[in-house]
Amino acid sequence: MKIIIRFILMLVLIMANTGCSIMGNNSKSSIDKLGANYKKELTSEYLATIKNPVKSPSGKYLLIIIEGNDGIVNYNQFQIAKINNEEMKSEVIFNSLDKFRTRDTVYFLWDNEDRVWVYSGDIGTFYWIRKNDNVWEKQRYVDHKDTPVPEILKKLRPNVFK
């Protein structure tokens, strides 16, 4: 009996030290594991959130995240606004109809080619290519693995993007 108790105690200690939980996945997100300063830098500069729209690398577009609830789950969607620097304002030119559950890990960001990327821990990774200002074409990353993945996604999800 003492051996079993010792084994259980050791298992609990190991799980506590590695961030595992008996009650489910309560470990910190990938961003949290990177540290507070790095997290702040990532969130404000690269990752778009509800409170943090992010400009595209060209400075022509703004990635805006909006939240919703369909009566079952909370989700996020995104909009793309064109930035008119002369008037210091932006105008929404594209509304994504895709919904990404907020209970799953979701990242919204730009790449260097002004493509919008969305990583969803639930349904996969997608990116949108601008055909013209009002038309953005959705691509599944799994179908286009030759497309370069933004470095930030590689850092946040190294096991997914090797």
C-alpha positions as CSV (number, residue, x, y, z in Angstrom):
1,M,0.0,0.0,0.0
2,K,2.9,2.4,0.8
3,I,4.4,1.8,-2.6
4,I,1.1,2.7,-4.3
5,I,0.8,5.9,-2.3
6,R,4.4,6.8,-3.0
7,F,3.8,6.2,-6.7
8,I,0.7,8.4,-6.8
9,L,2.6,11.1,-4.9
10,M,5.5,11.0,-7.3
11,L,3.1,11.1,-10.3
12,V,1.3,14.2,-8.9
13,L,4.7,15.9,-8.3
14,I,5.8,15.2,-11.8
15,M,2.6,16.4,-13.3
16,A,2.8,19.6,-11.2
17,N,6.3,20.3,-12.3
18,T,5.5,19.8,-16.0
19,G,2.4,21.9,-16.0
20,C,0.0,18.9,-16.4
21,S,-3.3,18.7,-14.6
22,I,-5.4,15.8,-13.5
23,M,-8.6,17.9,-14.0
24,G,-7.8,18.8,-17.6
25,N,-5.6,21.2,-19.6
26,N,-5.3,24.1,-17.3
27,S,-1.7,24.8,-18.3
28,K,-0.8,28.3,-19.5
29,S,-1.2,29.2,-23.2
30,S,1.8,29.2,-25.5
31,I,2.1,32.9,-25.2
32,D,2.0,32.8,-21.4
33,K,4.9,30.3,-21.4
34,L,7.1,32.7,-23.4
35,G,7.2,35.3,-20.6
36,A,5.4,38.6,-19.8
37,N,7.7,40.9,-21.9
38,Y,7.6,38.7,-24.9
39,K,3.9,38.2,-24.6
40,K,3.3,41.9,-24.5
41,E,5.5,42.4,-27.6
42,L,3.7,39.6,-29.5
43,T,0.2,40.7,-28.6
44,S,0.7,44.4,-29.5
45,E,2.9,44.0,-32.6
46,Y,1.9,40.8,-34.2
47,L,-1.2,39.2,-32.9
48,A,-4.6,40.9,-33.5
49,T,-7.1,40.7,-30.6
50,I,-10.4,42.3,-29.8
51,K,-8.6,45.1,-28.1
52,N,-5.7,45.2,-30.4
53,P,-6.2,45.6,-34.2
54,V,-3.0,45.2,-36.0
55,K,-1.7,47.0,-39.2
56,S,-0.5,44.9,-42.1
57,P,3.3,45.1,-42.9
58,S,2.6,47.4,-45.8
59,G,0.6,49.7,-43.6
60,K,-2.4,49.6,-46.0
61,Y,-4.7,47.4,-44.0
62,L,-5.9,46.8,-40.4
63,L,-6.9,43.4,-39.0
64,I,-9.8,43.8,-36.7
65,I,-11.1,41.0,-34.4
66,I,-14.8,40.9,-33.4
67,E,-16.5,38.7,-31.0
68,G,-19.8,36.9,-31.1
69,N,-22.0,34.2,-29.6
70,D,-24.3,32.0,-31.6
71,G,-26.2,30.8,-28.5
72,I,-23.9,27.8,-28.1
73,V,-20.3,29.0,-28.2
74,N,-18.4,32.3,-28.1
75,Y,-16.4,32.9,-31.2
76,N,-14.2,35.4,-33.0
77,Q,-14.3,36.6,-36.5
78,F,-12.1,39.1,-38.4
79,Q,-12.5,42.1,-40.6
80,I,-10.0,43.8,-42.8
81,A,-10.1,47.6,-43.1
82,K,-8.3,49.7,-45.6
83,I,-6.3,52.5,-44.0
84,N,-6.6,55.9,-45.6
85,N,-3.6,57.8,-44.2
86,E,-4.6,61.1,-45.8
87,E,-7.8,61.2,-43.6
88,M,-6.3,59.2,-40.7
89,K,-9.3,56.7,-40.8
90,S,-10.0,53.2,-41.9
91,E,-12.9,51.6,-43.8
92,V,-13.9,48.0,-43.4
93,I,-13.5,46.3,-46.8
94,F,-13.8,42.6,-45.9
95,N,-15.8,40.7,-43.4
96,S,-14.9,37.1,-42.8
97,L,-17.8,34.8,-42.4
98,D,-15.7,32.2,-40.7
99,K,-16.1,31.7,-36.9
100,F,-13.4,30.5,-34.6
101,R,-14.3,29.2,-31.2
102,T,-12.7,31.2,-28.4
103,R,-12.4,28.2,-26.1
104,D,-9.7,26.9,-28.5
105,T,-6.4,28.5,-29.1
106,V,-6.8,31.1,-31.9
107,Y,-4.3,33.5,-33.3
108,F,-5.0,36.2,-35.9
109,L,-2.0,37.8,-37.7
110,W,-0.5,39.1,-40.9
111,D,2.5,37.7,-42.8
112,N,5.0,39.8,-44.7
113,E,3.0,39.5,-47.9
114,D,-0.1,41.1,-46.3
115,R,-1.9,37.8,-46.0
116,V,-4.2,37.3,-43.0
117,W,-3.4,34.1,-41.1
118,V,-5.6,32.3,-38.6
119,Y,-4.4,29.4,-36.5
120,S,-7.2,27.5,-34.8
121,G,-6.4,24.7,-32.4
122,D,-9.8,23.3,-33.3
123,I,-10.1,23.4,-37.1
124,G,-6.6,24.1,-38.4
125,T,-4.7,26.9,-40.1
126,F,-5.9,29.2,-42.9
127,Y,-4.8,32.3,-44.7
128,W,-6.5,34.8,-46.9
129,I,-4.9,36.3,-50.0
130,R,-6.0,39.7,-51.4
131,K,-7.4,39.4,-54.9
132,N,-8.5,43.0,-54.8
133,D,-9.4,45.3,-51.9
134,N,-12.9,43.8,-51.4
135,V,-12.1,40.2,-52.4
136,W,-9.9,38.1,-50.1
137,E,-9.6,34.4,-51.0
138,K,-9.4,31.8,-48.2
139,Q,-6.7,29.0,-48.4
140,R,-6.3,26.0,-46.2
141,Y,-2.6,25.7,-45.1
142,V,-2.8,21.9,-45.2
143,D,-3.4,22.2,-49.0
144,H,-0.6,24.7,-49.5
145,K,2.2,23.7,-47.2
146,D,4.7,25.4,-49.6
147,T,3.4,28.8,-48.4
148,P,5.8,30.2,-45.9
149,V,4.4,30.3,-42.3
150,P,4.9,33.5,-40.4
151,E,7.8,33.2,-37.9
152,I,5.6,34.0,-35.0
153,L,3.4,30.9,-35.6
154,K,6.5,28.8,-35.8
155,K,7.5,30.1,-32.4
156,L,4.0,29.8,-30.8
157,R,3.3,26.3,-32.3
158,P,6.7,24.7,-33.0
159,N,5.2,21.2,-33.0
160,V,2.7,22.1,-35.7
161,F,5.0,24.2,-37.9
162,K,8.4,22.5,-38.0
